[in-house]
Amino acid sequence: MPVPPWWPAPSTWPRRCAFHDTGLEEALRSRGIDTLIITGIATNFGVEQTARFADEFGFQVIVPEDAVTALDARAHEFAFDYILPRIATVSTTAEVVAADSVVEAQPPQLLRVASPPWPR
């Protein structure tokens, strides 16, 4: 999916979270989006932090475990064993793709949101 024109430019990402001072929450809410599929690099940094903020803001959060990665396996496993199941629905990309076909008829309910892969 191409990056929407309203998506914050990479240079505006001051932290390891897609929501921090980017206007993303307001942009999603104004479009009626309530469910986020979060993917990306650094499971225990950008992905986890973005999922935490999304959960705090009341979004439904889905994190496909096979669509994220960490700097090392232990950090990835810890995030999926102890953190992400408490704030998100953990799934696989196959499950997301299967569910996406059901939601497709009712846009804009679902938007793929990638956390920033670059550290600050």
N, C-alpha and C positions, 0 to 999 in steps of 0.2 A: 504494500500500500504506500503510495507517495506521501511525503510529509505535507500536511495541510499548510496553507499559506499563513494561518494564524498561529502556527506552532512557534514557540520562542526560538530565536536563532541561538546556535551553540555559544556564541560569545556572551549571551545574557545569562548563562547558567552559573550563578555564583557559588553553588554548593553541589553536593552529590545527590540532590533530590530534584525531581522534575517540577515540584511545586514551589520551591523557595524563591520568592520574589520574581516569578515569571508570569503571573496572571493566568496560569494554566487552570486553576480551579474555576475561576470565573468563566474562562473560555469554554470549559467542559459543561458547566452548569447552564450557560446561556444556550447551549445546543441540546440540552436535555439528556446529556450523556451521564449515566449513572454506574456504568460498569467499565472497569479498566483491566486490560490484559497487559501485564507488565513483563517485559523481557529485557535482556541486556547483559552487559558485562559487569562483573564485580557484584555477585549475588549478595555478599555481605556489606556492600557499600551502597551504590546507587539504587540497585533493585530493592533491597530491603528498606532503605530510607524512603524511597518513593512509595512503596507499599504501606509503610507506617503512616505517612502523611495522608495518603488516599483513604486509608481506614479511618483515621481521625476525622477526616472531612466527610465521612459518611458514604463514600463510594464502595461499591462491591468490587473486590479485588480478586483477580485470578492470576496466578503465577505458574506457568507451565515449567516444570522443573528441567525439562530437556531443552529449554529455550533461554537458559541463563547459565552463566559460568562464573567462577571465582578465581582468585589468584592461586588458591590451593584447594584440594579436595576436602580437607577438614573444615575449612571455613564454609564451603558450600553445604556440606552435610549438616553442620551446626545450624545454619540458617533454616534449612528445610526440616531438621529434626525438632528445633525448639522455638524458632521465631515465626516463620511464615505461616505455619498451620494455625496459629492463633489470630492472625490478622488477615488471612487470605484463603481462598480456595486453591489448594495445590492441585495441579493437573498435569497433563501432557499436551504437547502440541496437537496430537491426533484428537484428543478430547475437545480441544478448543476449536479445531477445524470442524468437527462434527456438530458442535453446538452453534458455531457461527452460521451454518446453513439454516438453522432454525430461526435465528435472530435476523438474518439478512432481510427478511420481508418487512421488518419493522424499524428501519433506521430512523433517527440516529441513536439507537440504544447502546451500541457497542463501538468502541474505538480502541485500536491498538496503540498503546503508549510505551515507548521505549525510554528507559532511563539513560542518562548520558554516559557514554563509555569512557569519557575522559575525566581524569581526576583534576581537582582544583587545589 
